[in-house]
């Protein structure tokens, strides 16, 4: 891409000898932006460092310590857009990463930017990419993945500034050979009674189908999803506490389900019950599990604590007979609500009239409130309002709510529809 080799090859194949048109650019002393620093993204960046490239890296789980070790500079997506000469994408496709490279990204970019996506289609908005190239906001792109595949009729496959391949990521002789060798090695490991790296069945207890614990398994995923959406940054520490009767049970499935709920926010369907704890370790997240028979106000209680330096989120949850799963604590606020598809979690001062003003603004914007739950630390002190709403709010509504005197933060939590 940097040297226009595919275009130059096509030109020469058609009998042209045109050197000026295909003048390229060097990698030396250029800035590489890496979106997603998992195993592949990190590997690509390390290789390009050998060409003398400076690396800007965005990943929610990339710590300052790890970045320093790799000689990366941590950056936001916007900072990558503004500074990078080349961008390579290596992140899963999730609700958070879908369209993360969009018109706003290209509007901030340097005109010499060239971008590569060999991860998942949909991370780059293709229409925005075409517009950016047509308007000379960026210089070029190379895509191996597309929003819709096969991308035979896609306009990106016909654009002169985009190099395209038909999703060839793992299509090498060596990759296919490694798959065959891996399968053979795992069969040998089974025969030798050794650990199996990619077993479709999990360790003992992971798929425990105890009917009494099933409601807590369902609750665990929800608790993880709520917690991670309330934390501003990816956690560096994760703690799970089991209190009451549940502390006496085998909670391995609950633990893995909870961790899966946390990681899915940034890793999408790459995370599952079998690899959840492995992925947590790979992200350098410290986790602990505490069990106590002491009842914390409920016969069975699960608490998730997520920490990133000064940011701490605690979610307490239980299952109540006749009422089902309930979130009963958020940080220091006692609450009691059933997790729904869309929630607003509002931190505010405990003042008269705030509830009415909230309802008025939501009503003016056509947002229906299904239920409301309130918690406070003390009269006139900090308080929390939980609203279950029928539809998600947009940024305009959120900004209108934040103008209410006494409001400190408005966060939206979205859960899977049950």
C-alpha positions as CSV (number, residue, x, y, z in Angstrom):
1,X,0.0,0.0,0.0
2,X,2.7,2.5,0.9
3,X,4.5,1.8,-2.4
4,X,1.4,1.5,-4.6
5,X,2.6,-2.0,-5.7
6,X,-0.8,-3.4,-6.8
7,X,-1.6,-0.4,-8.9
8,X,1.9,-0.3,-10.4
9,X,1.7,-4.0,-11.2
10,X,-1.7,-3.5,-12.9
11,X,-0.3,-0.5,-14.9
12,X,2.7,-2.4,-16.1
13,X,0.7,-5.5,-17.0
14,X,-1.3,-3.2,-19.3
15,X,1.9,-2.1,-21.1
16,X,2.4,1.2,-19.3
17,X,5.8,2.3,-17.9
18,X,4.7,5.0,-15.4
19,X,7.0,5.7,-12.5
20,X,5.8,9.1,-11.4
21,X,2.1,8.2,-10.8
22,X,3.1,5.4,-8.3
23,X,5.6,7.3,-6.2
24,X,5.3,5.8,-2.7
25,X,6.2,6.8,0.9
26,X,8.6,5.3,3.4
27,X,7.7,3.9,6.8
28,X,10.8,5.2,8.6
29,X,10.0,7.8,11.2
30,X,6.3,7.7,10.4
31,X,3.6,7.3,13.0
32,X,1.6,4.1,13.2
33,X,-1.8,4.1,14.9
34,X,-2.9,0.7,16.2
35,X,-6.5,0.2,17.1
36,X,-6.6,-3.0,19.2
37,X,-3.4,-4.3,20.9
38,X,-4.3,-7.9,21.5
39,X,-1.9,-10.6,20.3
40,X,-2.1,-9.8,16.6
41,X,-2.2,-6.0,16.9
42,X,0.8,-6.0,19.2
43,X,2.7,-8.4,16.9
44,X,2.1,-6.2,13.9
45,X,3.2,-3.0,15.8
46,X,6.3,-4.7,17.1
47,X,7.3,-5.7,13.6
48,X,6.7,-2.2,12.3
49,X,8.8,-0.7,15.1
50,X,11.8,-2.4,13.4
51,X,11.1,-0.1,10.4
52,X,11.6,2.9,12.7
53,X,8.0,3.7,13.2
54,X,6.5,5.4,16.3
55,X,3.5,3.5,17.6
56,X,0.3,5.1,19.0
57,X,-1.9,2.4,20.5
58,X,-5.6,2.4,21.5
59,X,-7.0,-0.5,23.5
60,X,-9.2,-0.3,26.6
61,X,-7.1,-2.9,28.3
62,X,-3.7,-1.5,27.5
63,X,-2.2,-0.3,30.8
64,X,0.4,2.5,31.0
65,X,2.9,-0.1,32.3
66,X,2.3,-2.5,29.4
67,X,2.5,0.3,26.9
68,X,5.9,1.4,28.4
69,X,7.2,-2.1,28.2
70,X,6.2,-2.4,24.5
71,X,7.5,1.1,23.8
72,X,4.0,2.2,22.6
73,X,2.3,5.5,23.4
74,X,-1.2,5.1,24.6
75,X,-3.7,7.3,22.7
76,X,-7.4,7.8,22.1
77,X,-8.9,7.0,18.8
78,X,-9.2,10.8,18.1
79,X,-5.5,11.2,18.9
80,X,-4.6,8.4,16.4
81,X,-6.8,10.1,13.8
82,X,-5.0,13.4,14.2
83,X,-1.4,12.1,14.4
84,X,-1.1,8.8,12.5
85,X,0.4,8.4,9.0
86,X,-0.7,4.8,8.9
87,X,-3.5,3.1,10.9
88,X,-4.0,-0.6,11.3
89,X,-7.2,-2.1,12.9
90,X,-7.0,-5.2,15.1
91,X,-10.1,-5.1,17.3
92,X,-13.1,-7.4,17.5
93,X,-16.4,-6.1,16.1
94,X,-18.6,-5.0,19.0
95,X,-21.3,-2.4,19.6
96,X,-18.5,-0.1,20.8
97,X,-16.1,-0.7,17.9
98,X,-18.7,-0.8,15.1
99,X,-18.0,2.3,13.0
100,X,-15.2,3.5,15.3
101,X,-13.4,4.7,12.2
102,X,-16.0,7.0,10.7
103,X,-16.5,10.4,9.1
104,X,-15.4,12.2,12.3
105,X,-12.2,10.2,12.3
106,X,-11.4,11.0,8.7
107,X,-12.2,14.7,9.2
108,X,-9.4,14.9,11.8
109,X,-6.9,12.9,9.7
110,X,-3.8,14.0,8.0
111,X,-4.2,14.0,4.2
112,X,-1.4,11.4,3.8
113,X,-3.1,8.9,6.1
114,X,-3.3,5.3,4.8
115,X,-5.5,2.8,6.7
116,X,-5.6,-1.0,6.8
117,X,-8.4,-3.2,8.1
118,X,-7.8,-7.0,8.2
119,X,-9.8,-7.5,11.4
120,X,-13.6,-7.4,11.0
121,X,-15.8,-5.7,8.5
122,X,-17.9,-2.8,10.0
123,X,-15.2,-1.3,12.1
124,X,-14.5,1.2,9.3
125,X,-17.6,2.9,7.9
126,X,-17.2,2.1,4.2
127,X,-19.3,5.1,2.9
128,X,-17.3,7.5,5.1
129,X,-14.1,5.9,3.8
130,X,-15.1,6.4,0.2
131,X,-16.1,10.0,0.9
132,X,-12.8,10.7,2.6
133,X,-10.8,9.3,-0.3
134,X,-12.9,11.2,-2.9
135,X,-12.4,14.4,-1.0
136,X,-8.6,13.7,-0.5
137,X,-9.0,13.8,3.2
138,X,-6.8,10.6,3.4
139,X,-4.5,9.0,0.8
140,X,-5.5,5.3,0.7
141,X,-6.8,2.2,2.2
142,X,-6.4,-1.6,2.1
143,X,-9.2,-3.9,3.1
144,X,-9.4,-7.7,3.6
145,X,-12.8,-7.5,5.4
146,X,-16.0,-5.8,4.5
147,X,-19.4,-4.7,6.0
148,X,-21.1,-7.3,3.8
149,X,-19.4,-10.4,2.4
150,X,-18.9,-11.5,-0.3
151,X,-18.3,-7.9,-1.3
152,X,-18.5,-8.5,-5.0
153,X,-20.8,-5.5,-5.7
154,X,-19.4,-3.2,-3.0
155,X,-18.2,0.2,-4.2
156,X,-15.1,-0.1,-2.1
157,X,-13.9,-3.0,-4.3
158,X,-13.9,-0.7,-7.4
159,X,-12.3,2.4,-5.8
160,X,-8.9,3.2,-7.3
161,X,-7.4,4.2,-3.9
162,X,-8.5,1.0,-2.1
163,X,-6.5,-2.2,-2.3
164,X,-8.9,-5.1,-1.7
165,X,-8.6,-8.9,-1.1
166,X,-11.4,-11.4,-0.5
167,X,-10.9,-12.1,3.3
168,X,-7.6,-13.9,2.9
169,X,-6.5,-13.4,6.5
170,X,-5.9,-17.0,7.4
171,X,-5.6,-18.4,3.9
172,X,-2.0,-19.5,3.9
173,X,-0.5,-23.0,3.6
174,X,1.3,-22.5,6.9
175,X,-1.9,-21.5,8.7
176,X,-3.8,-24.6,7.4
177,X,-0.8,-26.8,8.4
178,X,-0.8,-25.3,11.9
179,X,-4.5,-26.1,12.3
180,X,-3.8,-29.7,11.3
181,X,-0.8,-30.0,13.6
182,X,-2.8,-28.3,16.5
183,X,-5.6,-30.9,16.2
184,X,-3.1,-33.8,16.1
185,X,-1.3,-32.4,19.1
186,X,-4.4,-32.1,21.1
187,X,-5.4,-35.7,20.3
188,X,-1.9,-36.7,21.6
189,X,-2.5,-34.6,24.8
190,X,-5.8,-36.3,25.4
191,X,-4.2,-39.8,25.1
192,X,-1.4,-38.7,27.5
193,X,-4.0,-37.2,29.9
194,X,-2.5,-33.8,29.6
195,X,-4.3,-30.5,29.6
196,X,-6.1,-29.7,26.3
197,X,-5.7,-26.1,25.1
198,X,-8.9,-25.8,23.1
199,X,-11.3,-28.2,24.6
200,X,-15.0,-27.7,23.6
201,X,-15.9,-28.9,27.1
202,X,-14.7,-26.7,30.0
203,X,-13.1,-27.6,33.3
204,X,-15.2,-29.3,35.9
205,X,-18.0,-27.2,37.1
206,X,-18.2,-24.8,34.2
207,X,-21.3,-26.3,32.7
208,X,-22.9,-27.2,36.0
209,X,-26.6,-27.1,35.2
210,X,-27.8,-27.0,38.8
211,X,-31.3,-25.5,38.6
212,X,-31.0,-23.7,41.9
213,X,-27.9,-21.8,40.6
214,X,-29.3,-21.1,37.1
215,X,-30.9,-17.8,38.2
216,X,-27.6,-16.6,39.6
217,X,-25.8,-17.6,36.4
218,X,-28.2,-15.4,34.4
219,X,-27.8,-12.6,37.0
220,X,-24.0,-12.9,36.8
221,X,-23.8,-11.9,33.1
222,X,-26.1,-9.0,33.7
223,X,-24.1,-7.8,36.7
224,X,-20.9,-7.9,34.6
225,X,-22.5,-5.9,31.8
226,X,-23.9,-3.3,34.2
227,X,-20.6,-2.9,36.0
228,X,-18.4,-2.5,32.9
229,X,-20.7,0.1,31.4
230,X,-20.5,2.3,34.6
231,X,-16.7,2.2,34.7
232,X,-15.1,5.0,32.7
233,X,-12.1,2.8,31.6
234,X,-11.3,-0.9,31.4
235,X,-10.7,-2.4,34.8
236,X,-7.2,-3.2,36.1
237,X,-8.6,-5.1,39.1
238,X,-11.7,-7.3,39.4
239,X,-13.0,-8.7,42.6
240,X,-16.0,-11.0,43.0
241,X,-17.6,-11.6,46.5
242,X,-20.0,-14.4,47.2
243,X,-21.9,-14.0,50.5
244,X,-24.4,-16.2,52.3
245,X,-25.6,-19.7,51.2
246,X,-24.2,-19.3,47.7
247,X,-20.7,-19.1,49.1
248,X,-21.0,-22.8,49.9
249,X,-21.8,-23.8,46.3
250,X,-19.5,-24.4,43.3
251,X,-19.6,-20.9,41.8
252,X,-17.1,-21.5,38.9
253,X,-19.8,-21.2,36.3
254,X,-21.1,-18.0,37.9
255,X,-17.6,-16.6,38.0
256,X,-16.9,-17.3,34.4
257,X,-20.3,-16.0,33.3
258,X,-19.7,-12.8,35.2
259,X,-16.2,-12.3,33.7
260,X,-17.6,-13.0,30.3
261,X,-20.2,-10.3,30.8
262,X,-17.4,-7.8,31.7
263,X,-15.2,-8.7,28.8
264,X,-17.9,-8.9,26.1
265,X,-18.2,-5.1,26.1
266,X,-14.8,-4.8,24.4
267,X,-14.1,-8.3,23.0
268,X,-17.5,-9.3,21.6
269,X,-18.1,-12.9,20.8
270,X,-14.4,-13.7,21.0
271,X,-14.9,-14.3,24.7
272,X,-16.7,-17.4,26.0
273,X,-17.1,-19.4,29.2
274,X,-14.0,-21.5,28.5
275,X,-11.6,-18.7,27.7
276,X,-13.0,-15.9,29.9
277,X,-10.5,-16.2,32.7
278,X,-7.6,-16.8,30.3
279,X,-8.5,-13.6,28.4
280,X,-8.8,-11.7,31.7
281,X,-5.2,-12.8,32.5
282,X,-4.0,-11.8,29.0
283,X,-5.3,-8.3,29.6
284,X,-3.3,-8.1,32.8
285,X,-6.4,-7.7,34.9
286,X,-5.8,-8.9,38.5
287,X,-8.8,-10.8,39.9
288,X,-9.7,-12.2,43.2
289,X,-12.7,-14.2,44.6
290,X,-13.8,-14.0,48.1
291,X,-16.4,-16.2,49.8
292,X,-18.1,-15.6,53.2
293,X,-21.0,-17.4,54.8
294,X,-21.9,-14.1,56.5
295,X,-25.1,-12.8,54.9
296,X,-24.9,-9.3,53.7
297,X,-28.6,-8.5,54.0
298,X,-29.6,-11.3,51.7
299,X,-29.6,-15.1,51.8
300,X,-27.5,-15.1,48.7
301,X,-25.4,-12.1,47.5
302,X,-23.0,-11.5,44.7
303,X,-20.8,-8.4,44.5
304,X,-18.6,-7.3,41.6
305,X,-16.0,-4.7,42.1
306,X,-14.1,-3.2,39.2
307,X,-11.2,-0.8,39.7
308,X,-9.1,1.3,37.4
309,X,-6.9,3.6,39.6
310,X,-9.2,6.1,41.2
311,X,-12.3,4.8,39.4
312,X,-14.3,2.2,41.4
313,X,-17.6,0.5,40.6
314,X,-19.3,-1.9,42.9
315,X,-22.5,-3.8,41.9
316,X,-24.4,-5.9,44.4
317,X,-26.9,-8.3,43.1
318,X,-29.2,-11.1,44.4
319,X,-32.1,-13.3,43.3
320,X,-35.3,-12.7,45.4
321,X,-38.0,-15.4,45.6
322,X,-41.0,-14.2,43.6
323,X,-39.2,-11.2,42.3
324,X,-36.3,-12.7,40.3
325,X,-32.9,-11.0,39.7
326,X,-32.3,-7.7,41.4
327,X,-29.5,-5.1,41.5
328,X,-29.5,-4.1,45.1
329,X,-26.4,-1.9,45.4
330,X,-24.4,0.4,43.2
331,X,-21.3,1.7,44.9
332,X,-22.5,3.1,48.3
333,X,-26.1,3.5,47.2
334,X,-28.7,0.9,48.2
335,X,-31.0,0.4,45.3
336,X,-33.5,-2.3,44.2
337,X,-34.3,-2.7,40.6
338,X,-34.8,-5.5,38.0
339,X,-32.3,-5.0,35.2
340,X,-34.1,-4.1,31.9
341,X,-33.0,-3.6,28.3
342,X,-32.3,0.2,28.8
343,X,-31.4,2.0,32.0
344,X,-30.3,5.4,32.9
345,X,-28.0,5.6,36.0
346,X,-28.0,9.2,37.3
347,X,-25.8,10.5,40.0
348,X,-27.2,13.7,41.6
349,X,-27.6,15.7,44.8
350,X,-30.6,14.8,46.9
351,X,-32.8,17.9,46.2
352,X,-36.5,18.5,46.0
353,X,-37.9,18.7,42.5
354,X,-35.2,16.7,40.7
355,X,-37.5,13.8,39.9
356,X,-40.1,16.0,38.4
357,X,-37.6,17.9,36.2
358,X,-36.2,14.6,35.0
359,X,-39.6,13.3,34.0
360,X,-40.4,16.6,32.3
361,X,-37.3,16.5,30.1
362,X,-37.7,12.9,29.1
363,X,-41.3,13.5,28.3
364,X,-40.5,16.5,26.1
365,X,-38.2,14.2,24.1
366,X,-40.7,11.4,23.9
367,X,-38.9,9.0,26.3
368,X,-41.2,6.8,28.3
369,X,-40.2,5.8,31.8
370,X,-41.0,2.2,32.7
371,X,-39.9,2.3,36.3
372,X,-37.9,4.5,38.7
373,X,-35.7,3.6,41.7
374,X,-33.9,5.9,44.0
375,X,-31.1,5.5,46.5
376,X,-29.2,8.1,48.6
377,X,-26.4,8.2,51.1
378,X,-28.2,10.6,53.4
379,X,-30.8,13.4,53.4
380,X,-29.5,16.2,51.2
381,X,-26.4,14.3,50.2
382,X,-25.4,12.3,47.2
383,X,-28.1,10.2,45.5
384,X,-28.7,7.9,42.7
385,X,-31.6,7.5,40.3
386,X,-32.2,4.4,38.2
387,X,-34.7,4.8,35.3
388,X,-35.8,1.9,33.1
389,X,-36.8,3.4,29.8
390,X,-38.5,2.0,26.7
391,X,-35.9,3.3,24.2
392,X,-32.3,4.5,24.4
393,X,-31.7,8.2,24.6
394,X,-29.4,10.2,22.3
395,X,-26.7,12.7,23.3
396,X,-29.1,15.6,22.9
397,X,-31.3,14.2,25.7
398,X,-28.4,13.3,27.8
399,X,-27.0,16.9,27.6
400,X,-30.5,18.3,28.5
401,X,-30.6,16.1,31.6
402,X,-27.1,17.2,32.6
403,X,-28.3,20.8,32.7
404,X,-30.6,20.0,35.6
405,X,-29.2,21.7,38.7
406,X,-27.8,19.0,40.9
407,X,-27.1,16.4,38.3
408,X,-23.5,15.1,38.3
409,X,-23.5,12.3,35.7
410,X,-25.9,10.5,33.4
411,X,-24.9,7.1,32.2
412,X,-26.9,4.8,29.9
413,X,-26.7,1.0,30.4
414,X,-27.9,-1.3,27.6
415,X,-28.5,-5.0,28.2
416,X,-29.4,-7.9,26.0
417,X,-33.2,-8.4,25.6
418,X,-34.3,-11.4,27.6
